Each structure stands twice: as structure tokens, then as C-alpha cells.
């Protein structure tokens, strides 16, 4: 059985509105839940230097795309 905990935090309204837009949710609770779930599942959060890893993946993808375009 899952344990449920009620949590609270203080965020600026602009951040909440941006999160709703990015997640496609209309209410704060669902937007936060979706963001937390994504964070827990995202491969980059497990990497110590996630920005470097993410950048490496972008460069690999773009290099692959350029190589495909040249053929």
C-alpha cells in the first residue's frame, strides 16, 4: 500500500503558470504531480552532471541529423 504525504511549498505565480503551460495541465496540483513524476523518471536526474550529459546527447543527435542530410 502506498503512503501518501501532504506537502506544501512556496513558489512564485509566474513559475506555477509556466509549469502549467509546460505540462499542459490546468490546475496547480496536477502540474506539480506531473513535474515530480517526470523528474523521478528522467534519465538526466540520475547523472551527476546532467547538463553535460544532456548537451552530449543533443550534439550526438544533431551530428547524426547532419550526417543523414548529407546522404
Residue, then its C-alpha position, 0 to 999 in steps of 0.5 A: x500500500x502506498x503512503x501518501x504525504x501532504x506537502x506544501x511549498x512556496x513558489x512564485x505565480x509566474x513559475x506555477x503558470x509556466x509549469x502549467x503551460x509546460x505540462x499542459x495541465x490546468x490546475x496547480x496540483x496536477x502540474x506539480x504531480x506531473x513535474x515530480x513524476x517526470x523528474x523521478x523518471x528522467x534519465x538526466x536526474x540520475x547523472x551527476x552532471x546532467x547538463x553535460x550529459x544532456x548537451x552530449x546527447x543533443x550534439x550526438x543527435x544533431x551530428x547524426x541529423x547532419x550526417x543523414x542530410x548529407x546522404 
